Amino acid sequence: MSRGVSRKRGQLADIFPESNQIRLLGMEEAEDRAIWEYAKANDFILVSQDADFADMATLFGPPPKVIWLRCGNQPTSAIEQRRRDHAEAIDAFELDEVAACWEIY
């Protein structure tokens, strides 16, 4: 994943150096559609536990692509580890020209 934007905080700069966070972008209060458009305009992959983004990916297609974290509420460290565990698959997802949404359980 060359770039991802997420509401979750994590220390993933070593494997996803161009990633960012909604909070750091000053978009904490932004509507989902505004976040979607920002991700689209800036070539980000959205990473979220929010089903709304997965629905938008189905409705509108990529870009942006969506990684839907379906692992429930867990400590940030557990979410970070899931993303690390799936780093190679995330890279493949990014390169897939057809895929719009990928779910991580």
C-alpha positions in Angstrom: 0.0 0.0 0.0 1.7 3.1 -1.1 -0.7 5.4 0.7 -3.6 4.8 3.1 -5.8 7.1 5.1 -7.4 5.8 8.2 -9.3 6.9 11.3 -7.1 4.4 13.3 -3.8 5.5 14.8 -1.0 3.1 14.2 2.8 3.0 13.8 3.0 1.7 10.3 5.4 4.1 8.7 8.0 1.4 8.3 5.8 -0.7 6.0 3.4 2.0 4.6 5.5 5.2 4.7 3.1 7.4 2.8 0.1 6.6 5.0 -1.8 9.2 6.9 -4.6 9.6 9.4 -7.9 11.5 9.2 -7.0 13.3 12.5 -3.6 14.5 11.1 -5.3 15.8 8.0 -7.7 17.8 10.1 -10.7 15.8 8.8 -12.0 14.3 12.0 -15.4 16.0 11.6 -15.6 15.5 7.8 -18.5 13.6 6.3 -17.7 10.2 4.8 -18.2 11.6 1.2 -15.6 14.3 1.8 -13.1 11.8 3.1 -13.9 9.6 0.1 -13.3 12.4 -2.3 -10.0 13.4 -0.5 -8.8 9.8 -0.8 -9.7 9.6 -4.4 -8.0 12.9 -5.3 -4.8 12.0 -3.4 -4.5 8.3 -4.4 -5.1 6.9 -1.0 -6.6 3.6 0.1 -9.2 4.1 2.8 -8.8 1.8 5.8 -11.8 1.8 8.1 -14.0 -0.3 10.3 -16.9 1.7 8.9 -19.2 -0.3 6.6 -20.2 3.0 4.9 -16.9 3.1 3.0 -17.3 -0.5 1.9 -20.8 0.3 0.6 -19.4 3.3 -1.2 -16.7 1.1 -2.8 -19.5 -1.2 -4.1 -21.6 1.7 -5.3 -19.0 3.9 -6.9 -16.0 1.5 -7.5 -12.4 2.6 -7.2 -10.7 4.9 -6.8 -10.3 5.0 -3.9 -10.0 1.4 -2.8 -11.2 0.4 0.7 -9.8 -2.0 3.2 -12.6 -2.8 5.6 -11.4 -3.9 9.0 -14.1 -6.4 10.2 -12.3 -7.5 13.3 -14.4 -5.5 15.8 -13.3 -3.1 18.4 -9.8 -4.1 19.5 -6.8 -2.3 20.9 -4.9 -0.2 18.4 -1.9 -2.6 18.7 -4.1 -5.5 17.6 -5.4 -3.6 14.6 -1.8 -2.6 13.7 -0.7 -6.2 13.9 -3.5 -7.3 11.6 -2.3 -4.8 9.0 1.3 -5.9 9.4 0.2 -9.6 9.0 -1.5 -8.7 5.8 1.1 -6.3 4.3 1.9 -8.5 1.3 -1.8 -9.1 0.5 -2.5 -5.3 0.9 0.2 -4.6 -1.7 -1.4 -7.1 -4.1 -4.8 -5.5 -3.4 -3.4 -2.1 -4.4 -2.2 -3.4 -7.7 -5.5 -5.2 -8.5 -7.2 -3.0 -11.1 -10.6 -4.5 -10.5 -10.9 -4.9 -6.7 -12.7 -2.1 -4.9 -12.9 -3.4 -1.3 -11.0 -6.0 0.7 -12.1 -7.2 4.1 -9.7 -8.1 6.9 -11.2 -10.2 9.7 
